[in-house]
Amino acid sequence: MSASDKSPRVPKASVMGDPDSAAAKRMLTLSLQLTVVFGVLSLLTYLLAEGLDTIFAVACSVLFAIGTLLLALGFWNGIQRSRIDEVTLTGLVAVDSSHVPSRARNMLWGAIVLQLVIGILFGSLRPFTQQAFGLLVPTLGLGFAALWGSRFAAFHERDER
């Protein structure tokens, strides 16, 4: 037995895509941009009360549907990737710092937190109105986090035993 046989095998990290690529940065930017649009629309709907209620409800429903699709696509990509890598749920939704660069993690979770705060704030200021549709929007942030994690997070390669 050689000395190299005695040392434990450390799996190397596998990255599906470059986290610093233009596609990864576009995804992060789009998540934040849609969060800002949601915030502005929430504020306008609150200030104009009756004028934008229906538009706000439809916009939030569309953002929820997009988020649901992104979440499903992220999980699907994660399942496919788990055939070659040891994919974790925390890495998939960009929580774990060992899988996701801190800048990306902060941007993704910053968008989710902002969406939650905006949805809860304006939903509580005008309860029992269409403003409550804003509580659906954080699904969009979770969808972006799952899709980003499934494409750009670093996971260890599966150990072939």
N, C-alpha and C positions, 0 to 999 in steps of 0.2 A: 504494500500500500504506500503510495507516495504522499508527501506532505499536503498536496492539493486535495487528496481524497479525504483527509481528516478534517479540513476546515468546513464549517457549515455552508451550505449553498444559500446565497443571498439572492433572491429574485430581483431582476432588474425591472425598473419601471418602464411601462409601455404607454406611449401617448399616441392616441389615434390621429390627432391633428395638433398643429403648433398653437399653444395658447397665446402666443404673441402675433399670430397671423392676422391678416386683415379681416377674415371672416369672424374670428373670435372677437375682435375689437368691435366689429359692426354689430354683433349680437349684443354685446354689453351696452353699446351706445343706444341701440334701438330699445332695449329694456328701459333705460333711463329716460329716453325721449317719450315713450308711451306713458311712463309714470308722470312726467310733467304734463302731458296732454290730459291725462286723467285728473290731475290736480287742478288745472285751469278750468276744465269742464265742470268739476265739482264745485269750484268757487262760483263760476258764472251761474250754474243751476241754483245754487243757494241764494245768490243775490237777486236773480231774476225770477225766483220761485216758480211760478206757473209757466213761464215762457219756454223753458228748456226741459221740463220734466220728461216728456216722452223721448226727446232726442237723447237725453242723459241715460234713460233706461235702456234704450236700444244700443247706445255706444257701450255701456257697461256689459250688456249681454254679449255683444260682439267680442269685446276684450276677454270675457270669460270663456267664450267658445274657442278663441284663438289660444288662450292659456291651456285649456283642456287638451286641445290638439297637440300643442307643444309638449305638454306633460306626457301624453301618450307616446309621442314620437321619441321623447327622451328616454322613457322607460323601454321602449322597443329597441332603440339603439343600445341601451345598457344591457339588455338581455342578449342581443347579438354579440356584443363585445365581451360578455362574460364567458363566452366559449374559449377565448384566448387569454383573457385577463381576469384577475380576481377583483371584480367590480363590487364595491360596497355602496350601500344606500346613501351613507353620509358623503361619500365622494361623488356620487351621482347627482345629488342635489346641492353640490358645492358648499358643503358644510365643513368638511375635514381639511385642515390646512396642509396635511401631508399629501393630498391629492390635487388641490387647487391653489394656484398662486393667490397670495393675500389680496392683491389689487382686484383681481376678478371676483374673488369671494366677497369682498367689501362692496363692490358695485352691484353684484347680483342680490345680495341680502339687503343692501341699502334700498334698492328698488322695492323689494318685498315689504320691508318695514315701512317705507313711505306710503306704499299702497294701502297697507293695513291702517296706518294712522289716518290717512286721508279718508278712507272708507268709514272708519269708526267715528271720526270727528264729524264729518258732514251727515252721516247717517243718524248720529245722536242729536245733532242740531235741528234736524227736520225728520223726526221719527214718523213712521207709518206713511211715508211718501215714497216716490220713486228714488229719492236720494239713497234709500237703503240698498238699491242695486249696486252701489259702490262697494259693498262688502264682498261682491263676487270677484272683483278685479285682482286681488292678490293671487288668484290662480294663474294669472298671466305671469307674474314674477316667478312663481314656482315652476311654471312651464319653461321659462327662459333658463332658470337655474338647472333644471333636469336636462334640457337639450344641450346646454353648454357643457355640463359635466359629462354627458355621454359622449361628446365629441372631442373635448379638449383636456379633460382631467387625466392625470397620470396614475395608472394603476399598475400593480405588480403583475407580471406574467404568471399564468397558472403553472403550478408545479406539476409536471407530468410524472406521476408515480405509478 
